[in-house]
Amino acid sequence: MDSQRLRDSFARVAMHGDAMPLFFFSDLFLRHPECRGRDHRKFGTLAEHYPAVGVSLLATLAHFSAENWTAGLAADWKDAYDMVAEIMISAAEEDAARRPPFWEATVVAHELRRFDIATFRVATGEPLPYLPGQSVGMESTARPRIWRYYSMANAPRADHTLDFHVRMIDGGALSMVLTRGLAVGAKLRLGAPVGTFTFDAGTGRDVLLVAGGTGLAPVKAIVEQISALPDPPRVCLYVGARTGDGLYDLTDLEKMTTGFPWLTVVAAVSDEPGYQGERGLLPDVVARGGNWRAHEAYVAGSTAIVEAVVSRLTMAGVPAGQIHSEDFGWSEV
């Protein structure tokens, strides 16, 4: 297998942009309509689907390579795909032996905190192992095959319940259901946990947590995790919104400060002149709140908030290795 020939070949066909995946999926679904929508284990991908994908991949490469397509190049691509498929099938089989493709969950509580923000709790029939700060793919029976990622808002519990905070996105097919269309008893599917936005208790540093909007969910889970430590560090949590009603979980956060003397919560509002409390853009409020160079910082929220806060912390001298972020922008489409 000539790796350089493969790289050159891919560079040529990649120049065709979106036309290439469009041709590939059209060819695959025409040959094998049963593969439609089956992109990984939670959709039901099976080992027997890989040959079908390989045939369509080679057909696509041949089409866009035109006169550059040769028998030798075809053999190289087939060998490369067979190797990748073997690895993926093996990994899927190993994963299947350790955990299911998805977990069935039942909604046990749901509350609309604002017209576009809801919090809800689900219970799974079997444990879903995860680390505070991670996310899971979620599907509703009301919107089959539409998966979006949401972070758990709690540390793992013995009763297998998980909390979620969801903001309704304009045009969001699933977020509309989760905020305003769920009732107690509704069924959801949860995929395997993903993400590296997780707390490292071994640094010995005090902790800065910054959350914009529903970015509070993974941050709140981390607070719960810290509460279980024998000697919790000092934690300062900044949470921001445009208006006071955007601070949808403030009551619960204030209860947490009562029970956790090591926790300080600063709530800030940017666009409500009469608000009786901290005012200003969240990055500005955090920047003027103290010297964070010796802290481990965790920042979650929209792309704009995360980028702005991380930039301010970096400018203030917080080492990049001490800043951890979770950008919710990728999950809102």
C-alpha positions as CSV (number, residue, x, y, z in Angstrom):
1,M,0.0,0.0,0.0
2,D,1.6,3.3,-1.2
3,S,0.7,5.9,1.5
4,Q,2.0,8.8,-0.5
5,R,-0.1,7.8,-3.5
6,L,-3.1,7.7,-1.2
7,R,-2.4,11.2,0.2
8,D,-2.0,12.6,-3.3
9,S,-5.2,10.9,-4.5
10,F,-7.2,12.2,-1.5
11,A,-5.9,15.8,-2.1
12,R,-7.1,15.7,-5.7
13,V,-10.6,14.4,-4.9
14,A,-11.0,16.7,-1.8
15,M,-10.8,19.7,-4.2
16,H,-14.4,18.8,-5.2
17,G,-15.7,19.9,-1.8
18,D,-19.3,19.0,-0.9
19,A,-19.9,17.2,-4.1
20,M,-17.8,14.3,-2.9
21,P,-19.9,13.4,0.2
22,L,-23.1,14.0,-1.7
23,F,-22.1,11.5,-4.4
24,F,-20.9,9.0,-1.7
25,F,-24.2,9.0,0.3
26,S,-26.3,9.0,-2.8
27,D,-24.5,6.0,-4.1
28,L,-24.6,4.2,-0.7
29,F,-28.3,4.8,-0.1
30,L,-29.2,3.8,-3.6
31,R,-27.3,0.5,-3.2
32,H,-28.2,-0.1,0.4
33,P,-31.2,2.0,1.7
34,E,-31.1,0.0,5.0
35,C,-27.9,2.0,5.8
36,R,-29.6,5.4,5.9
37,G,-29.0,7.1,9.2
38,R,-26.9,4.4,10.7
39,D,-23.7,6.3,11.5
40,H,-22.6,4.5,14.7
41,R,-23.6,2.1,17.4
42,K,-26.5,4.0,18.8
43,F,-28.1,4.1,15.3
44,G,-27.6,0.3,15.0
45,T,-24.4,0.1,12.8
46,L,-23.5,-3.5,12.2
47,A,-20.4,-5.2,10.9
48,E,-22.2,-6.2,7.7
49,H,-22.6,-2.5,6.7
50,Y,-18.9,-1.9,6.3
51,P,-18.5,-3.7,2.9
52,A,-21.4,-1.6,1.5
53,V,-19.7,1.6,2.7
54,G,-16.4,0.4,1.1
55,V,-18.0,-0.2,-2.3
56,S,-19.5,3.2,-2.3
57,L,-16.3,4.8,-1.1
58,L,-14.3,3.3,-4.0
59,A,-17.0,4.3,-6.5
60,T,-16.8,7.9,-5.2
61,L,-13.0,8.0,-5.4
62,A,-13.1,6.5,-8.9
63,H,-15.7,9.0,-10.1
64,F,-13.8,12.1,-8.8
65,S,-10.3,10.7,-9.7
66,A,-11.4,10.3,-13.4
67,E,-8.4,9.5,-15.6
68,N,-6.1,9.3,-12.5
69,W,-7.9,6.2,-11.2
70,T,-5.8,3.1,-11.8
71,A,-5.9,-0.5,-10.7
72,G,-3.0,0.1,-8.4
73,L,-4.7,3.1,-6.8
74,A,-7.9,1.1,-6.4
75,A,-6.0,-1.7,-4.7
76,D,-4.3,0.8,-2.3
77,W,-7.7,2.4,-1.3
78,K,-9.3,-1.0,-0.8
79,D,-6.4,-2.2,1.4
80,A,-6.6,1.0,3.4
81,Y,-10.3,0.8,3.9
82,D,-10.2,-2.8,4.9
83,M,-7.7,-2.0,7.6
84,V,-9.7,0.8,9.0
85,A,-12.9,-1.2,8.9
86,E,-11.2,-4.1,10.7
87,I,-10.1,-1.7,13.5
88,M,-13.6,-0.1,13.8
89,I,-15.4,-3.4,13.9
90,S,-13.0,-4.7,16.5
91,A,-13.5,-1.5,18.6
92,A,-17.3,-1.7,18.3
93,E,-17.2,-5.4,19.4
94,E,-15.1,-4.5,22.4
95,D,-17.3,-1.5,23.2
96,A,-20.5,-3.7,22.9
97,A,-19.0,-6.1,25.5
98,R,-18.6,-3.3,28.0
99,R,-21.7,-1.2,27.5
100,P,-25.0,-0.9,25.5
101,P,-25.3,1.3,22.4
102,F,-27.6,3.5,24.4
103,W,-29.4,3.7,27.7
104,E,-33.2,4.0,28.0
105,A,-34.3,6.8,30.2
106,T,-37.6,8.0,31.7
107,V,-38.3,11.6,32.6
108,V,-39.2,11.7,36.3
109,A,-39.3,15.5,36.7
110,H,-39.5,18.5,34.4
111,E,-39.6,22.2,35.1
112,L,-39.8,25.2,32.7
113,R,-37.6,27.7,34.4
114,R,-38.0,30.4,31.7
115,F,-39.9,30.4,28.4
116,D,-36.8,29.0,26.7
117,I,-35.0,27.1,29.5
118,A,-36.0,23.9,31.1
119,T,-34.4,21.6,33.7
120,F,-35.4,18.0,33.9
121,R,-34.4,14.7,35.6
122,V,-34.3,11.3,34.1
123,A,-33.8,7.8,35.5
124,T,-32.1,5.1,33.6
125,G,-32.8,1.4,34.1
126,E,-29.1,0.6,34.5
127,P,-26.1,2.6,35.6
128,L,-24.6,5.1,33.0
129,P,-21.0,5.6,34.1
130,Y,-19.7,9.1,33.4
131,L,-17.5,11.8,34.8
132,P,-18.9,15.1,36.0
133,G,-18.5,17.6,33.1
134,Q,-19.1,15.1,30.4
135,S,-22.0,15.0,27.9
136,V,-24.2,12.4,26.4
137,G,-26.0,12.2,23.1
138,M,-29.8,12.4,23.6
139,E,-32.7,11.3,21.4
140,S,-36.5,11.7,22.1
141,T,-39.1,9.2,20.8
142,A,-40.8,12.4,19.6
143,R,-37.9,13.2,17.3
144,P,-36.4,9.8,16.3
145,R,-32.9,9.7,14.9
146,I,-32.2,13.3,15.9
147,W,-29.3,13.3,18.4
148,R,-27.9,16.3,20.3
149,Y,-25.4,16.4,23.1
150,Y,-26.2,17.7,26.6
151,S,-24.1,17.8,29.7
152,M,-25.3,16.2,33.0
153,A,-25.8,18.8,35.7
154,N,-25.0,16.4,38.6
155,A,-22.4,14.0,39.7
156,P,-23.3,10.3,39.5
157,R,-26.0,9.2,41.9
158,A,-26.8,5.8,43.4
159,D,-30.4,6.0,42.1
160,H,-29.2,6.3,38.5
161,T,-30.9,9.7,38.0
162,L,-29.4,12.5,35.9
163,D,-30.3,16.2,35.6
164,F,-30.1,18.2,32.4
165,H,-30.4,21.9,31.6
166,V,-31.6,22.7,28.1
167,R,-32.1,26.0,26.3
168,M,-34.5,26.1,23.3
169,I,-32.6,26.9,20.2
170,D,-34.3,28.7,17.3
171,G,-35.1,26.0,14.8
172,G,-33.8,23.3,17.1
173,A,-35.8,20.2,16.4
174,L,-34.8,18.4,19.6
175,S,-34.4,21.4,22.0
176,M,-38.0,22.4,21.4
177,V,-39.2,19.0,22.5
178,L,-36.9,18.9,25.6
179,T,-37.9,22.4,26.8
180,R,-41.6,22.5,26.1
181,G,-42.7,19.1,24.9
182,L,-41.6,16.7,27.7
183,A,-43.8,15.4,30.4
184,V,-43.1,13.0,33.3
185,G,-43.0,9.5,31.9
186,A,-41.6,10.6,28.5
187,K,-38.9,8.3,27.1
188,L,-35.5,9.3,26.0
189,R,-32.4,7.5,24.8
190,L,-28.9,8.5,26.0
191,G,-25.7,7.6,24.2
192,A,-22.3,6.9,25.7
193,P,-20.7,9.8,27.7
194,V,-18.0,11.9,25.9
195,G,-15.8,14.8,26.6
196,T,-12.7,15.9,28.5
197,F,-14.2,18.8,30.5
198,T,-13.5,17.0,33.7
199,F,-12.1,18.0,37.1
200,D,-8.6,17.1,38.1
201,A,-8.5,16.9,41.9
202,G,-4.8,16.3,41.9
203,T,-3.6,19.8,41.1
204,G,-4.1,21.1,44.6
205,R,-5.2,24.5,43.2
206,D,-8.2,26.5,44.1
207,V,-10.9,26.5,41.4
208,L,-12.5,29.1,39.2
209,L,-15.7,28.0,37.5
210,V,-17.4,30.2,34.9
211,A,-20.7,29.4,33.3
212,G,-22.8,31.3,30.7
213,G,-26.4,30.2,30.3
214,T,-26.9,26.5,30.4
215,G,-23.2,26.1,30.4
216,L,-23.9,25.9,34.1
217,A,-24.9,22.2,33.8
218,P,-21.4,20.6,33.6
219,V,-20.0,23.2,36.1
220,K,-22.7,22.3,38.6
221,A,-21.8,18.7,38.2
222,I,-18.2,19.5,39.0
223,V,-19.3,21.4,42.1
224,E,-21.1,18.3,43.3
225,Q,-18.0,16.2,42.6
226,I,-15.8,18.6,44.7
227,S,-18.3,18.5,47.5
228,A,-17.5,14.8,48.0
229,L,-13.8,15.4,48.5
230,P,-12.4,15.0,52.0
231,D,-10.7,18.4,51.8
232,P,-12.4,20.6,49.1
233,P,-10.5,23.5,47.6
234,R,-11.8,27.0,47.6
235,V,-14.2,27.3,44.6
236,C,-15.5,30.6,43.1
237,L,-18.4,30.1,40.6
238,Y,-19.3,32.9,38.2
239,V,-22.6,32.5,36.4
240,G,-23.9,35.1,33.9
241,A,-26.9,35.9,31.8
242,R,-28.3,38.9,29.9
243,T,-31.2,39.4,32.3
244,G,-32.2,38.3,35.8
245,D,-34.6,35.6,34.7
246,G,-31.7,34.1,32.7
247,L,-30.2,33.1,36.1
248,Y,-32.6,30.2,36.0
249,D,-30.8,28.1,38.7
250,L,-29.8,30.8,41.1
251,T,-32.0,29.5,43.9
252,D,-30.4,26.1,43.8
253,L,-26.9,27.7,43.7
254,E,-27.6,29.8,46.7
255,K,-28.7,26.6,48.6
256,M,-25.4,25.0,47.6
257,T,-23.4,27.9,49.1
258,T,-25.2,27.4,52.4
259,G,-24.2,23.8,52.5
260,F,-20.7,24.3,51.1
261,P,-18.7,26.9,53.0
262,W,-15.8,26.6,50.5
263,L,-18.1,27.7,47.6
264,T,-18.7,31.3,46.5
265,V,-21.2,32.1,43.8
266,V,-21.2,35.4,41.9
267,A,-24.2,36.0,39.6
268,A,-23.9,38.7,36.9
269,V,-26.4,40.3,34.5
270,S,-25.3,42.3,31.5
271,D,-28.5,43.8,29.9
272,E,-30.9,44.7,32.8
273,P,-30.2,48.3,34.1
274,G,-32.4,47.9,37.2
275,Y,-30.9,44.5,38.3
276,Q,-30.0,44.6,42.0
277,G,-26.8,42.6,41.9
278,E,-23.5,42.3,40.0
279,R,-23.8,43.8,36.5
280,G,-21.6,43.7,33.5
281,L,-20.4,41.3,30.8
282,L,-19.4,38.0,32.2
283,P,-15.7,38.2,31.0
284,D,-15.4,41.7,32.6
285,V,-17.0,40.6,35.9
286,V,-14.6,37.6,36.1
287,A,-11.6,39.7,35.3
288,R,-12.3,42.3,38.0
289,G,-13.1,39.6,40.5
290,G,-9.6,38.6,41.5
291,N,-6.2,37.3,40.5
292,W,-6.8,33.8,39.0
293,R,-3.2,32.9,38.1
294,A,-3.0,30.3,40.8
295,H,-6.4,28.8,40.0
296,E,-7.6,25.9,37.9
297,A,-10.2,27.5,35.6
298,Y,-13.2,25.7,34.0
299,V,-15.3,27.7,31.5
300,A,-18.5,26.5,29.8
301,G,-21.2,28.2,27.7
302,S,-21.7,29.6,24.2
303,T,-18.9,30.0,21.8
304,A,-18.8,33.7,22.3
305,I,-18.7,33.5,26.1
306,V,-16.1,30.8,26.2
307,E,-13.8,32.5,23.8
308,A,-14.1,35.9,25.6
309,V,-13.5,34.5,29.1
310,V,-10.6,32.3,28.0
311,S,-9.0,35.3,26.2
312,R,-9.4,37.5,29.3
313,L,-7.9,34.8,31.6
314,T,-5.0,34.3,29.3
315,M,-4.3,38.0,29.1
316,A,-4.5,38.1,32.9
317,G,-1.6,35.6,33.0
318,V,-3.5,32.3,33.8
319,P,-1.4,29.6,32.2
320,A,-3.1,27.8,29.2
321,G,-2.6,24.5,30.9
322,Q,-4.8,25.7,33.8
323,I,-7.7,26.7,31.6
324,H,-10.3,24.1,30.6
325,S,-13.3,24.9,28.4
326,E,-16.5,23.4,27.1
327,D,-17.9,25.2,24.1
328,F,-21.7,24.5,23.7
329,G,-21.8,25.9,20.2
330,W,-21.1,22.5,18.6
331,S,-24.2,21.0,20.3
332,E,-26.7,23.7,19.3
333,V,-27.3,22.8,15.7
